[in-house]
Each structure stands twice: as C-alpha cells, then as structure tokens.
Amino acid sequence: MTPEHELDPQGLGDHLDRLYRAAWALCGSREDAEDLVQDTYARVLRRTRIVRGDDDLGYLLRVLRNTFISQRRAAARRPRSAGVAADELELADPRAGARPEQAAQAHAVYEAIAALPGPYRDALAAVDVAGLSYAEAARALRVRQGTLTSRLHRARAQVARALEGPDA
C-alpha cells in the first residue's frame, strides 16, 4: 500500500515554475497560463489534500489539467459575442523586448503544443515542459508508460511539423 501524506501548502511554491510551463503549454498564452496556475493553487488550497506517495508535483499537474478541462468546458457553454473581446487582443510583452527572437520561438512552440489534441498535449506538457520522468508522467496522467511514450512520439512529431511551416 502506498503511504499517504497531507499536501504541504508551504511547499507548493517549489513547483510554481514547472506548473507555469505546463499551463503555458496547455493554454498557449502566458496570461492564460498565469490564470490557470492561480486557479489551480486556489482549488488546492481550498481544503486539506491527501496525496498518495511523495508525488506532489504529479498531483498538482493532475489538478492543473482538470482545472484546464473544466474551464474549457465552462467556456464552451457560454455564448460567444460577434465582436472582438478585449481579452482576445494580443498585447506586447514588455519582458520579451530584450530577446525578441527567443520570445517569438517560445511563443510558437507553446502555440503548437496548445493546438495538440488533449492526450498528446497532456503527455508533452508533463514530460517535456514540466520535466517529469516517463514513469511519473504516466502515473500523473493515469496511463501506461507505453501509452505515454507513444503519445509523446506523436506529439513531438506534430509540434515539429507545425514549426516547420507550410513551406517544408
């Protein structure tokens, strides 16, 4: 039987960078990723959480993914207006001014990841963005390691094709 422990709210900050990168991969934009991570932490901190084993990051990634899916479903139920909303306008990122080429490349990569089908996007975000091992990611996503490996291969190929562009 796997030992259980209470999720330590003080230790959640240790995973912030990895969760943010995973959220950016899911959402495709920095602003949405920041909101998603904030919503994830709010959901986790609402009540005491018991985690099996010592895989706090895997648990947080599952909560992040479930929060993302819940938000997408809720957004799909809302009526859309015909005009352009203020949150759909893309604003310049002042932090990107120092290295615009790297910022553009990162933006393109995260957009390509966000455009992937859900299972592929989740696998790629868990392993390549958040840095989980294959075994940790398989546990976090509740799939077999072979399934995870297959999804990663396909996801990486799709991202590579998307980044090559139509000229390739």
Backbone as numpy.savetxt, mean C-alpha at the origin, in Angstrom:
# Nx Ny Nz CAx CAy CAz Cx Cy Cz
0.84 -23.96 19.01 0.01 -22.78 19.01 0.89 -21.53 19.01
0.51 -20.55 18.24 1.28 -19.33 18.10 1.03 -18.42 19.30
2.11 -17.89 19.91 1.91 -16.99 21.05 1.25 -15.69 20.59
0.46 -15.12 21.49 -0.23 -13.88 21.20 0.30 -12.78 22.10
0.25 -11.56 21.59 0.62 -10.42 22.42 -0.23 -9.21 22.02
-0.27 -8.26 22.92 -1.02 -7.04 22.66 -0.17 -6.12 21.80
-0.78 -5.54 20.77 -0.07 -4.60 19.90 0.28 -3.36 20.69
1.56 -3.02 20.71 2.04 -1.89 21.50 1.86 -0.59 20.72
0.99 0.32 21.18 0.78 1.57 20.46 2.06 2.41 20.35
2.97 2.27 21.32 4.21 3.04 21.28 5.14 2.59 20.16
5.02 1.33 19.74 5.90 0.79 18.71 5.37 0.95 17.30
4.19 1.52 17.14 3.60 1.66 15.81 4.40 2.61 14.92
5.04 3.58 15.51 5.84 4.54 14.74 7.02 3.89 14.04
7.45 2.74 14.53 8.59 2.04 13.91 8.26 1.57 12.51
6.98 1.41 12.20 6.57 0.86 10.91 6.01 1.93 9.97
6.09 3.19 10.35 5.45 4.25 9.59 5.97 4.34 8.15
7.29 4.32 7.96 7.85 4.46 6.61 7.42 3.32 5.70
7.48 2.10 6.20 7.11 0.94 5.38 5.62 0.96 5.05
4.79 1.33 6.02 3.35 1.43 5.77 3.05 2.52 4.76
3.75 3.64 4.87 3.53 4.75 3.93 3.88 4.31 2.51
5.01 3.64 2.34 5.40 3.18 1.00 4.39 2.18 0.45
3.90 1.29 1.30 2.89 0.32 0.87 1.59 1.04 0.51
1.22 2.04 1.29 0.00 2.80 1.00 0.14 3.57 -0.30
1.32 4.12 -0.55 1.55 4.86 -1.79 1.42 3.91 -2.98
1.92 2.71 -2.82 1.79 1.73 -3.90 0.33 1.35 -4.13
-0.45 1.27 -3.08 -1.87 0.93 -3.23 -2.65 2.08 -3.86
-2.39 3.29 -3.39 -3.19 4.45 -3.81 -2.69 5.10 -5.09
-1.40 5.15 -5.26 -0.84 5.80 -6.43 -0.54 7.28 -6.24
-0.86 7.84 -5.08 -0.54 9.24 -4.83 -0.09 9.41 -3.38
0.76 10.38 -3.17 1.30 10.62 -1.83 0.22 11.07 -0.85
-0.63 11.97 -1.31 -1.65 12.52 -0.42 -2.62 11.44 0.04
-3.06 10.61 -0.91 -3.98 9.53 -0.55 -3.29 8.52 0.37
-1.99 8.30 0.14 -1.23 7.38 0.99 -1.14 7.90 2.42
-0.91 9.20 2.57 -0.85 9.78 3.91 -2.19 9.62 4.62
-3.27 9.87 3.90 -4.61 9.71 4.49 -4.87 8.26 4.86
-4.46 7.33 4.00 -4.69 5.92 4.25 -3.92 5.45 5.49
-2.67 5.87 5.63 -1.89 5.48 6.80 -2.51 6.08 8.06
-2.94 7.32 7.98 -3.58 7.95 9.14 -4.86 7.21 9.52
-5.67 6.85 8.53 -6.90 6.09 8.81 -6.58 4.72 9.39
-5.51 4.11 8.90 -5.12 2.80 9.41 -4.72 2.89 10.88
-3.89 3.86 11.21 -3.49 4.03 12.60 -4.68 4.37 13.49
-5.59 5.19 12.99 -6.79 5.52 13.77 -7.62 4.26 14.03
-7.73 3.41 13.03 -8.50 2.17 13.20 -7.82 1.25 14.21
-6.49 1.12 14.13 -5.75 0.23 15.02 -5.78 0.74 16.46
-5.68 2.05 16.63 -5.60 2.62 17.97 -6.97 2.76 18.65
-8.04 2.53 17.90 -9.38 2.65 18.46 -9.62 1.70 19.61
-9.03 0.52 19.55 -9.21 -0.46 20.63 -7.97 -1.34 20.74
-7.88 -2.09 21.82 -6.76 -2.98 22.05 -6.74 -4.08 21.00
-5.57 -4.36 20.45 -5.43 -5.38 19.41 -4.52 -6.49 19.90
-4.94 -7.73 19.68 -4.13 -8.90 20.01 -3.59 -9.46 18.71
-2.26 -9.63 18.65 -1.59 -10.09 17.43 -0.97 -11.44 17.71
-1.15 -12.36 16.78 -0.51 -13.68 16.90 0.93 -13.57 16.45
1.81 -14.22 17.18 3.23 -14.20 16.84 3.82 -12.83 17.09
4.92 -12.55 16.41 5.57 -11.25 16.59 5.55 -10.44 15.30
4.55 -10.68 14.46 4.46 -10.05 13.14 3.57 -8.81 13.19
4.01 -7.77 13.90 3.23 -6.53 13.98 3.09 -5.87 12.61
4.16 -5.85 11.83 4.12 -5.21 10.52 3.14 -5.93 9.59
3.15 -7.24 9.61 2.21 -8.00 8.78 0.78 -7.69 9.16
0.51 -7.58 10.45 -0.83 -7.24 10.93 -1.21 -5.83 10.44
-0.29 -4.88 10.59 -0.57 -3.51 10.17 -0.80 -3.43 8.66
-0.06 -4.21 7.88 -0.28 -4.23 6.43 -1.65 -4.80 6.07
-2.10 -5.81 6.81 -3.45 -6.34 6.58 -4.50 -5.29 6.88
-4.33 -4.56 7.99 -5.27 -3.51 8.35 -5.24 -2.40 7.29
-4.04 -2.05 6.82 -3.89 -1.04 5.78 -4.63 -1.46 4.51
-4.43 -2.69 4.10 -5.08 -3.22 2.89 -6.60 -3.24 3.06
-7.07 -3.71 4.21 -8.51 -3.75 4.45 -9.12 -2.35 4.50
-8.40 -1.41 5.07 -8.87 -0.02 5.11 -8.95 0.54 3.70
-7.95 0.25 2.88 -7.93 0.70 1.49 -9.14 0.14 0.73
-9.39 -1.16 0.89 -10.51 -1.80 0.20 -11.84 -1.21 0.68
-11.96 -1.00 1.96 -13.19 -0.42 2.51 -13.44 0.98 1.96
-12.37 1.77 1.87 -12.51 3.12 1.33 -12.90 3.10 -0.15
-12.32 2.18 -0.90 -12.66 2.04 -2.33 -14.12 1.66 -2.49
-14.58 0.71 -1.69 -15.98 0.29 -1.78 -16.92 1.43 -1.42
-16.58 2.18 -0.38 -17.41 3.31 0.03 -17.44 4.37 -1.06
-16.29 4.63 -1.68 -16.22 5.63 -2.75 -17.02 5.18 -3.97
-17.06 3.90 -4.24 -17.80 3.39 -5.39 -19.31 3.56 -5.19
-19.76 3.58 -3.95 -21.18 3.74 -3.65 -21.63 5.19 -3.71
-20.69 6.12 -3.63 -21.05 7.54 -3.63 -21.29 8.01 -5.07
-22.26 8.90 -5.25 -22.47 9.44 -6.61 -21.32 10.36 -7.00
-20.99 10.34 -8.28 -19.92 11.20 -8.79 -20.52 12.42 -9.47
-19.86 13.56 -9.32 -20.31 14.77 -9.98 -19.63 14.87 -11.34
-20.21 15.64 -12.23 -19.68 15.77 -13.59 -18.48 16.70 -13.64
-18.38 17.64 -12.70 -17.28 18.59 -12.70 -16.01 18.01 -12.09
-14.94 18.75 -12.19 -13.67 18.32 -11.62 -13.62 18.79 -10.16
-13.43 17.85 -9.27 -13.34 18.17 -7.85 -11.95 18.70 -7.53
-11.87 19.46 -6.46 -10.59 20.05 -6.07 -9.56 18.98 -5.73
-10.02 17.84 -5.16 -9.05 16.81 -4.79 -8.56 16.01 -5.99
-9.16 16.20 -7.17 -8.69 15.52 -8.37 -7.60 16.30 -9.09
-7.42 17.57 -8.73 -6.37 18.37 -9.33 -5.04 17.98 -8.71
-4.05 17.80 -9.54 -2.74 17.40 -9.03 -1.91 18.65 -8.76
-1.48 18.79 -7.53 -0.69 19.93 -7.12 0.79 19.58 -7.16
1.60 20.58 -7.39 3.04 20.36 -7.41 3.53 20.05 -6.00
4.44 19.12 -5.90 5.02 18.74 -4.62 6.28 19.57 -4.41
6.32 20.44 -3.41 7.49 21.29 -3.22 8.75 20.49 -2.87
8.59 19.30 -2.30 9.76 18.50 -1.95 10.42 17.90 -3.18
9.70 17.80 -4.28 10.23 17.17 -5.48 11.10 18.14 -6.28
11.15 19.41 -5.91 11.90 20.40 -6.67 13.39 20.15 -6.70
13.93 19.51 -5.69 15.37 19.28 -5.63 15.81 18.19 -6.61
15.00 17.16 -6.83 15.35 16.06 -7.74 14.13 15.70 -8.57
13.81 16.51 -9.57 12.58 16.27 -10.32 12.58 14.96 -11.10
13.74 14.52 -11.59 13.79 13.27 -12.36 13.44 12.08 -11.47
14.02 12.04 -10.27 13.73 10.95 -9.35 12.28 10.99 -8.90
11.76 12.17 -8.66 10.37 12.30 -8.24 9.43 11.82 -9.35
9.75 12.16 -10.59 8.91 11.73 -11.72 8.97 10.22 -11.88
10.16 9.64 -11.72 10.29 8.18 -11.83 9.51 7.49 -10.72
9.65 7.96 -9.49 8.93 7.36 -8.37 7.43 7.48 -8.58
6.99 8.62 -9.05 5.56 8.83 -9.30 5.06 7.84 -10.36
5.84 7.66 -11.41 5.44 6.72 -12.48 5.39 5.29 -11.96
6.36 4.91 -11.14 6.38 3.55 -10.60 5.17 3.32 -9.69
4.90 4.27 -8.79 3.76 4.10 -7.89 2.43 4.12 -8.64
2.33 4.91 -9.71 1.12 4.89 -10.52 0.94 3.53 -11.19
2.04 2.96 -11.69 1.96 1.65 -12.33 1.56 0.58 -11.32
2.08 0.66 -10.11 1.72 -0.31 -9.08 0.26 -0.15 -8.70
-0.20 1.08 -8.55 -1.59 1.33 -8.17 -2.57 0.85 -9.24
-2.14 0.79 -10.50 -3.01 0.35 -11.59 -3.13 -1.17 -11.68
-2.31 -1.90 -10.94 -2.36 -3.37 -10.98 -3.66 -3.90 -10.39
-4.07 -5.09 -10.81 -5.21 -5.74 -10.13 -4.87 -5.97 -8.66
-5.88 -5.98 -7.82 -5.71 -6.05 -6.37 -4.73 -7.09 -5.85
-4.86 -8.36 -6.20 -3.93 -9.36 -5.65 -2.47 -9.11 -6.05
-2.25 -8.65 -7.27 -0.88 -8.37 -7.72 -0.34 -7.14 -6.99
-1.18 -6.11 -6.87 -0.77 -4.88 -6.20 -0.42 -5.17 -4.74
-1.24 -5.98 -4.06 -1.00 -6.30 -2.66 0.32 -7.04 -2.49
0.59 -8.00 -3.37 1.83 -8.79 -3.28 3.04 -7.89 -3.49
2.99 -7.04 -4.51 4.11 -6.17 -4.82 4.33 -5.14 -3.71
3.25 -4.60 -3.18 3.37 -3.62 -2.09 3.97 -4.26 -0.85
3.58 -5.49 -0.56 4.08 -6.15 0.66 5.56 -6.48 0.55
5.99 -7.00 -0.60 7.38 -7.46 -0.73 8.32 -6.36 -1.19
8.03 -5.73 -2.32 8.97 -4.78 -2.90 8.89 -3.39 -2.29
7.73 -3.02 -1.79 7.60 -1.67 -1.24 7.78 -1.68 0.27
7.07 -2.57 0.97 7.17 -2.60 2.43 8.37 -3.40 2.91
8.93 -4.25 2.06 10.14 -4.98 2.41 9.94 -6.25 3.21
8.75 -6.82 3.18 8.53 -8.09 3.88 9.20 -9.22 3.12
9.58 -10.26 3.84 10.08 -11.46 3.18 8.92 -12.16 2.51
9.21 -13.11 1.63 8.14 -13.84 0.95 7.25 -14.55 1.97
7.86 -15.16 2.97 7.10 -15.88 3.99 6.22 -14.92 4.78
6.76 -13.77 5.19 5.99 -12.79 5.94 4.83 -12.25 5.11
5.10 -11.94 3.85 4.06 -11.41 2.97 2.97 -12.44 2.73
3.35 -13.69 2.53 2.36 -14.74 2.32 1.45 -14.87 3.54
2.04 -14.81 4.74 1.24 -14.86 5.96 0.32 -13.64 6.07
0.87 -12.47 5.78 0.09 -11.24 5.91 -1.08 -11.21 4.93
-0.86 -11.73 3.73 -1.91 -11.73 2.71 -2.77 -12.98 2.75
-2.36 -13.92 3.61 -3.09 -15.19 3.79 -3.18 -15.97 2.49
-2.03 -16.12 1.83 -1.93 -16.95 0.63 -0.71 -17.85 0.80
-0.62 -18.86 -0.05 0.56 -19.72 -0.03 1.75 -18.97 -0.62
2.94 -19.38 -0.22 4.14 -18.70 -0.69 4.29 -18.85 -2.20
3.92 -19.99 -2.75 3.99 -20.18 -4.20 3.05 -19.24 -4.94
1.88 -19.03 -4.38 0.91 -18.09 -4.97 1.48 -16.68 -4.94
2.09 -16.32 -3.81 2.70 -15.00 -3.68 3.80 -14.81 -4.71
4.64 -15.81 -4.89 5.75 -15.73 -5.84 5.22 -15.54 -7.26
4.19 -16.27 -7.61 3.58 -16.15 -8.93 3.00 -14.75 -9.14
2.31 -14.25 -8.14 1.72 -12.91 -8.25 2.79 -11.84 -8.37
3.87 -12.01 -7.62 4.98 -11.05 -7.71 5.58 -11.02 -9.10
5.81 -12.21 -9.65 6.39 -12.29 -11.00 5.51 -11.56 -12.01
4.23 -11.84 -11.96 3.29 -11.22 -12.90 3.18 -9.71 -12.66
3.15 -9.32 -11.40 3.04 -7.89 -11.07 4.27 -7.13 -11.55
5.44 -7.68 -11.31 6.67 -7.01 -11.74 6.72 -6.89 -13.26
6.27 -7.93 -13.96 6.25 -7.88 -15.42 5.28 -6.81 -15.91
4.13 -6.70 -15.28 3.15 -5.69 -15.70 3.66 -4.28 -15.43
4.33 -4.07 -14.29 4.89 -2.76 -13.98 6.00 -2.43 -14.98
6.84 -3.38 -15.31 7.90 -3.15 -16.28 7.33 -2.76 -17.63
6.27 -3.47 -18.06 5.64 -3.12 -19.36 5.03 -1.74 -19.31
4.42 -1.39 -18.18 3.80 -0.06 -18.06 4.84 1.05 -18.10
6.01 0.77 -17.53 7.06 1.79 -17.50 7.79 1.91 -18.82
7.77 0.84 -19.63 8.40 0.91 -20.95 7.64 1.83 -21.87
6.35 1.94 -21.68 5.52 2.81 -22.49 5.08 2.13 -23.77
4.26 2.84 -24.56 3.70 2.26 -25.78 4.72 2.10 -26.91
5.86 2.79 -26.82 6.86 2.74 -27.89 7.66 1.46 -27.89
7.70 0.75 -26.77 8.55 -0.43 -26.65 7.97 -1.62 -27.35
